[in-house]
Amino acid sequence: MAWQVQLVSGTVADLHAGSADLVTGGPGRPPARRVLRVLRPQDQAIVLGSTQAESGVDRAACAAAGVAVVRRRSGGGAVLVQPGAQAWVDLFVPAGDPLWQADVGRAAWWVGEAWAEALSAAGLSGLNVWKGPMERRPWSSMVCFAGLAAGEVTTPGGAKVVGICQRRARWGALFQCACLVRWDPAALLALLAVSPSDRVEAERALVGAVVGVGEDVAQAALDHLVAALP
């Protein structure tokens, strides 16, 4: 099956809303074919997971930094989305598609494998695709990239390279993916309502938990992913 490829620029809120429409059925009917959305944010926002409390955000700090507060409908903790800081791709697969997997735990494996192949083609070797259960770690309820979910891609040393979250409906599954170009946990933690001591502890724990791949590698991997998705 061919992918319908969409290259979309806009605010972080609008980009999330457009992807959410794929699984909510609005506006219009949900698509009956695969959709690949390459998303290019034009503003910066801290994006909360579907069940994350808004009280965890420092609204004053966000306002001072010009950072919007947005909620996505897929799970996990907060993500700081900025222009050029991540390669952001959302994938929609309709139910019944050969890539559709009823087992939620296995559903994102092919997504991670596609990213690992794309990053390998861009020059990163030895990457791993996590195929175990959700692994919660310190700070993962607050910061999305702190934990490890099925399909996510890590370096041989265990640092996360690609984060994936999933939203499902009876007619399909949406996979929201971010390959980080750069990783700055201090910038994200500065926008969260945590004590100074906790912020220091969290930054120490998170600084090596994730790695940015750099602009050139991220763009080469993105190009390969779009061209070579199954």
Backbone hydrogen bonds in HBPLUS format (Angstrom, degrees):
<---DONOR---> <-ACCEPTOR-->    atom                        ^
c    i                          cat <-CA-CA->   ^        H-A-AA   ^      H-
h    n   atom  resd res      DA  || num        DHA   H-A  angle D-A-AA Bond
n    s   type  num  typ     dist DA aas  dist angle  dist       angle   num
A0004-GLN N   A0034-ARG O   2.92 MM  30  6.09 161.8  1.96 136.2 142.0     1
A0036-LEU N   A0004-GLN O   2.87 MM  32  6.00 167.3  1.89 148.2 150.4     2
A0006-GLN N   A0036-LEU O   2.75 MM  30  6.10 159.9  1.79 166.2 169.9     3
A0038-VAL N   A0006-GLN O   2.80 MM  32  6.16 159.7  1.84 165.6 172.5     4
A0008-VAL N   A0038-VAL O   2.93 MM  30  6.21 164.3  1.95 161.9 167.1     5
A0040-ARG N   A0008-VAL O   2.83 MM  32  6.14 161.1  1.86 160.1 163.6     6
A0010-GLY N   A0040-ARG O   3.31 MM  30  6.70 147.2  2.43 148.4 149.5     7
A0042-GLN N   A0010-GLY O   2.84 MM  32  5.39 144.2  1.97 140.0 143.3     8
A0015-LEU N   A0011-THR O   2.92 MM   4  6.17 158.9  1.97 154.6 160.8     9
A0016-HIS N   A0012-VAL O   3.03 MM   4  6.21 162.7  2.06 150.9 154.8    10
A0017-ALA N   A0013-ALA O   2.98 MM   4  6.18 156.6  2.04 145.9 153.1    11
A0018-GLY N   A0014-ASP O   2.93 MM   4  6.13 155.3  1.99 147.8 153.5    12
A0019-SER N   A0015-LEU O   3.20 MM   4  6.47 154.9  2.27 145.3 151.0    13
A0020-ALA N   A0016-HIS O   2.88 MM   4  6.09 158.5  1.92 151.4 158.2    14
A0021-ASP N   A0017-ALA O   3.05 MM   4  6.27 143.0  2.19 144.5 153.1    15
A0022-LEU N   A0019-SER O   3.01 MM   3  5.49 145.7  2.13 110.2 119.5    16
A0023-VAL N   A0020-ALA O   3.05 MM   3  5.62 140.1  2.22 112.7 122.1    17
A0024-THR N   A0020-ALA O   3.00 MM   4  6.17 136.3  2.19 149.5 162.6    18
A0025-GLY N   A0021-ASP O   3.05 MM   4  5.59 139.6  2.22 136.5 141.0    19
A0035-VAL N   A0092-PHE O   3.04 MM  57  5.01 159.6  2.08 137.7 143.1    20
A0092-PHE N   A0035-VAL O   2.82 MM  57  5.01 163.9  1.85 152.0 155.9    21
A0037-ARG N   A0090-ASP O   2.80 MM  53  5.08 171.5  1.81 161.6 163.4    22
A0090-ASP N   A0037-ARG O   2.92 MM  53  5.08 160.5  1.96 146.1 151.9    23
A0039-LEU N   A0088-TRP O   2.99 MM  49  5.49 164.6  2.01 152.0 156.2    24
A0068-ALA N   A0044-GLN O   3.02 MM  24  6.38 161.2  2.06 147.7 142.2    25
A0045-ALA N   A0081-VAL O   2.95 MM  36  5.38 154.4  2.02 148.1 156.5    26
A0081-VAL N   A0045-ALA O   2.84 MM  36  5.38 168.1  1.85 172.8 169.1    27
A0046-ILE N   A0068-ALA O   2.84 MM  22  6.26 156.4  1.90 168.0 165.5    28
A0070-VAL N   A0046-ILE O   2.99 MM  24  6.17 170.4  2.00 153.9 156.4    29
A0047-VAL N   A0079-VAL O   2.72 MM  32  5.12 171.2  1.73 157.5 159.0    30
A0079-VAL N   A0047-VAL O   2.94 MM  32  5.12 145.2  2.07 135.1 146.3    31
A0048-LEU N   A0070-VAL O   2.76 MM  22  6.23 159.5  1.80 158.0 159.5    32
A0072-ARG N   A0048-LEU O   2.96 MM  24  6.12 173.7  1.96 170.9 169.0    33
A0052-GLN N   A0049-GLY O   3.21 MM   3  5.20 159.3  2.25 105.7 112.0    34
A0050-SER N   A0074-SER O   2.98 MM  24  5.41 151.8  2.06 133.5 140.3    35
A0056-GLY N   A0053-ALA O   3.15 MM   3  5.81 165.5  2.18 113.7 118.2    36
A0057-VAL N   A0054-GLU O   3.07 MM   3  5.65 168.3  2.08 120.4 122.3    37
A0193-ALA N   A0056-GLY O   2.74 MM 137  5.01 168.1  1.76 124.2 128.5    38
A0058-ASP N   A0191-LEU O   2.86 MM 133  5.31 170.8  1.87 134.4 135.9    39
A0062-CYS N   A0058-ASP O   3.01 MM   4  6.33 156.7  2.07 153.2 160.4    40
A0063-ALA N   A0059-ARG O   2.90 MM   4  6.11 161.4  1.94 150.5 155.3    41
A0064-ALA N   A0060-ALA O   2.96 MM   4  6.14 159.2  2.00 147.7 153.4    42
A0065-ALA N   A0061-ALA O   3.03 MM   4  6.17 143.9  2.17 140.8 150.0    43
A0066-GLY N   A0062-CYS O   2.96 MM   4  5.99 109.1  2.48 138.2 155.2    44
A0067-VAL N   A0062-CYS O   2.82 MM   5  4.81 173.2  1.82 148.0 147.4    45
A0066-GLY N   A0063-ALA O   3.21 MM   3  5.06 154.7  2.27  97.4 105.0    46
A0078-ALA N   A0142-MET O   2.87 MM  64  5.99 169.1  1.88 131.0 129.8    47
A0144-CYS N   A0078-ALA O   3.02 MM  66  5.21 162.2  2.06 127.0 132.7    48
A0085-ALA N   A0082-GLN O   3.11 MM   3  5.35 170.1  2.12 129.4 130.2    49
A0181-VAL N   A0085-ALA O   2.90 MM  96  5.08 158.6  1.94 121.8 126.3    50
A0182-ARG N   A0085-ALA O   3.44 MM  97  5.60 157.5  2.50 136.2 132.4    51
A0087-ALA N   A0179-CYS O   2.76 MM  92  5.06 164.4  1.78 148.4 153.1    52
A0179-CYS N   A0087-ALA O   2.96 MM  92  5.06 163.5  1.99 142.7 147.1    53
A0089-VAL N   A0177-CYS O   3.02 MM  88  5.20 158.2  2.07 139.2 146.2    54
A0177-CYS N   A0089-VAL O   2.82 MM  88  5.20 159.8  1.86 154.8 160.9    55
A0091-LEU N   A0175-PHE O   2.83 MM  84  5.06 160.6  1.87 145.0 151.3    56
A0175-PHE N   A0091-LEU O   2.75 MM  84  5.06 161.8  1.78 151.6 158.1    57
A0093-VAL N   A0173-ALA O   2.94 MM  80  5.42 160.4  1.98 154.5 160.8    58
A0173-ALA N   A0093-VAL O   2.92 MM  80  5.42 155.6  1.98 147.9 154.5    59
A0097-ASP N   A0094-PRO O   3.12 MM   3  5.71 159.3  2.17 136.2 138.6    60
A0095-ALA N   A0171-TRP O   2.93 MM  76  4.98 162.7  1.96 106.3 109.2    61
A0100-TRP N   A0097-ASP O   2.85 MM   3  5.07 153.1  1.92 111.0 120.0    62
A0106-ARG N   A0103-ASP O   3.08 MM   3  5.43 133.2  2.31 106.2 118.1    63
A0107-ALA N   A0103-ASP O   2.95 MM   4  5.90 128.0  2.22 148.7 164.2    64
A0109-TRP N   A0106-ARG O   3.11 MM   3  5.56 165.8  2.13 117.4 121.9    65
A0111-VAL N   A0108-ALA O   3.07 MM   3  5.12 123.8  2.40  97.0 111.9    66
A0112-GLY N   A0108-ALA O   3.12 MM   4  6.47 162.4  2.15 159.9 162.4    67
A0113-GLU N   A0109-TRP O   2.94 MM   4  6.21 158.1  1.99 152.7 159.5    68
A0114-ALA N   A0110-TRP O   2.97 MM   4  6.10 149.7  2.06 139.1 146.5    69
A0115-TRP N   A0111-VAL O   3.05 MM   4  6.38 156.6  2.11 149.0 155.2    70
A0116-ALA N   A0112-GLY O   2.84 MM   4  6.06 161.5  1.87 152.1 157.5    71
A0117-GLU N   A0113-GLU O   2.98 MM   4  6.13 156.5  2.04 144.4 150.3    72
A0118-ALA N   A0114-ALA O   3.00 MM   4  6.19 156.8  2.05 143.2 149.9    73
A0119-LEU N   A0115-TRP O   2.83 MM   4  6.06 161.3  1.87 156.5 161.0    74
A0120-SER N   A0116-ALA O   2.91 MM   4  6.01 148.6  2.01 140.3 149.5    75
A0121-ALA N   A0117-GLU O   2.95 MM   4  6.20 153.9  2.02 146.5 153.1    76
A0122-ALA N   A0118-ALA O   3.08 MM   4  6.32 129.1  2.35 132.7 146.4    77
A0124-LEU N   A0119-LEU O   2.92 MM   5  5.49 167.3  1.94 146.2 142.0    78
A0123-GLY N   A0120-SER O   3.01 MM   3  5.11 160.4  2.05 104.2 110.1    79
A0128-ASN N   A0154-THR O   2.85 MM  26  5.23 165.4  1.88 151.0 155.9    80
A0154-THR N   A0128-ASN O   2.88 MM  26  5.23 158.4  1.93 148.0 155.3    81
A0130-TRP N   A0152-GLU O   2.88 MM  22  5.49 171.1  1.88 164.1 164.7    82
A0151-GLY N   A0130-TRP O   2.71 MM  21  5.23 170.6  1.72 163.5 160.3    83
A0135-GLU N   A0148-LEU O   2.77 MM  13  5.01 176.0  1.77 162.1 162.9    84
A0148-LEU N   A0135-GLU O   3.04 MM  13  5.01 147.7  2.15 141.2 148.0    85
A0140-SER N   A0137-ARG O   2.94 MM   3  5.34 165.0  1.96 137.8 138.3    86
A0142-MET N   A0139-TRP O   3.04 MM   3  5.29 144.6  2.17 105.0 115.7    87
A0143-VAL N   A0139-TRP O   2.76 MM   4  5.87 167.2  1.77 163.8 168.3    88
A0146-ALA N   A0143-VAL O   3.07 MM   3  5.56 160.3  2.11 116.2 122.4    89
A0147-GLY N   A0144-CYS O   3.43 MM   3  6.29 157.9  2.48 122.9 125.2    90
A0152-GLU N   A0149-ALA O   3.11 MM   3  5.82 163.5  2.14 140.8 144.3    91
A0153-VAL N   A0162-VAL O   3.25 MM   9  5.00 149.0  2.35 129.4 138.1    92
A0161-VAL N   A0153-VAL O   2.75 MM   8  5.51 175.1  1.75 154.2 152.7    93
A0162-VAL N   A0153-VAL O   3.28 MM   9  5.00 162.9  2.31 130.1 132.5    94
A0155-THR N   A0159-ALA O   2.82 MM   4  5.29 152.1  1.90 145.0 152.9    95
A0158-GLY N   A0155-THR O   2.86 MM   3  5.12 163.6  1.89 113.4 118.9    96
A0160-LYS N   A0209-ALA O   2.86 MM  49  6.29 161.1  1.89 144.4 139.2    97
A0211-VAL N   A0160-LYS O   3.01 MM  51  6.19 158.8  2.05 163.8 159.3    98
A0163-GLY N   A0178-ALA O   2.93 MM  15  5.31 162.8  1.96 151.8 151.8    99
A0178-ALA N   A0163-GLY O   2.97 MM  15  5.31 153.9  2.03 149.5 155.1   100
A0165-CYS N   A0176-GLN O   2.96 MM  11  5.29 155.3  2.02 144.4 152.4   101
A0176-GLN N   A0165-CYS O   2.81 MM  11  5.29 166.1  1.83 160.6 163.9   102
A0167-ARG N   A0174-LEU O   2.88 MM   7  5.12 155.3  1.94 148.9 155.0   103
A0174-LEU N   A0167-ARG O   2.73 MM   7  5.12 173.0  1.74 164.6 167.1   104
A0169-ALA N   A0172-GLY O   2.86 MM   3  5.39 159.1  1.91 172.2 173.6   105
A0172-GLY N   A0169-ALA O   3.19 MM   3  5.39 164.8  2.21 108.5 113.2   106
A0213-VAL N   A0180-LEU O   2.88 MM  33  6.38 159.2  1.93 152.0 150.8   107
A0214-GLY N   A0181-VAL O   3.01 MM  33  4.59 151.4  2.09 122.7 128.7   108
A0187-ALA N   A0184-ASP O   3.09 MM   3  5.62 130.8  2.34 112.5 123.5   109
A0189-LEU N   A0185-PRO O   2.88 MM   4  6.05 171.3  1.89 159.5 162.1   110
A0190-ALA N   A0186-ALA O   2.99 MM   4  5.98 142.8  2.13 142.3 150.6   111
A0191-LEU N   A0188-LEU O   3.02 MM   3  5.54 158.1  2.07 114.5 121.4   112
A0192-LEU N   A0189-LEU O   3.14 MM   3  5.19 164.9  2.16 107.0 111.6   113
A0194-VAL N   A0192-LEU O   2.95 MM   2  5.74 128.0  2.23 108.5  93.0   114
A0199-ARG N   A0195-SER O   2.85 MM   4  6.08 153.0  1.93 155.1 163.7   115
A0200-VAL N   A0196-PRO O   3.09 MM   4  6.33 155.5  2.15 144.6 149.8   116
A0201-GLU N   A0197-SER O   3.05 MM   4  6.31 162.3  2.08 147.1 152.0   117
A0202-ALA N   A0198-ASP O   2.77 MM   4  5.92 163.1  1.80 152.5 157.2   118
A0203-GLU N   A0199-ARG O   2.94 MM   4  6.06 162.7  1.97 146.8 151.7   119
A0204-ARG N   A0200-VAL O   3.06 MM   4  6.23 157.5  2.11 146.0 152.1   120
A0205-ALA N   A0201-GLU O   3.06 MM   4  6.33 149.6  2.16 143.9 152.1   121
A0206-LEU N   A0202-ALA O   2.85 MM   4  5.99 148.6  1.95 151.7 160.8   122
A0207-VAL N   A0203-GLU O   2.98 MM   4  5.73 145.5  2.11 150.1 154.1   123
A0209-ALA N   A0206-LEU O   3.03 MM   3  4.92 149.5  2.12 101.5 111.1   124
A0218-ALA N   A0214-GLY O   3.01 MM   4  6.09 163.0  2.04 152.6 158.2   125
A0219-GLN N   A0215-GLU O   2.98 MM   4  6.13 160.7  2.02 150.6 155.2   126
A0220-ALA N   A0216-ASP O   3.00 MM   4  6.19 161.9  2.04 148.0 153.3   127
A0221-ALA N   A0217-VAL O   2.83 MM   4  5.97 160.4  1.87 152.5 158.3   128
A0222-LEU N   A0218-ALA O   2.91 MM   4  6.04 155.1  1.97 144.0 151.2   129
A0223-ASP N   A0219-GLN O   2.95 MM   4  6.15 162.2  1.98 149.6 153.8   130
A0224-HIS N   A0220-ALA O   3.05 MM   4  6.26 158.2  2.10 145.3 151.1   131
A0225-LEU N   A0221-ALA O   2.82 MM   4  6.02 158.9  1.87 150.5 156.9   132
A0226-VAL N   A0222-LEU O   3.00 MM   4  6.20 169.4  2.01 157.0 158.3   133
A0227-ALA N   A0223-ASP O   3.15 MM   4  6.29 151.8  2.23 141.0 148.8   134
A0228-ALA N   A0224-HIS O   2.84 MM   4  5.82 142.6  1.97 151.6 161.3   135
A0229-LEU N   A0225-LEU O   3.06 MM   4  5.61 121.4  2.42 152.5 153.0   136
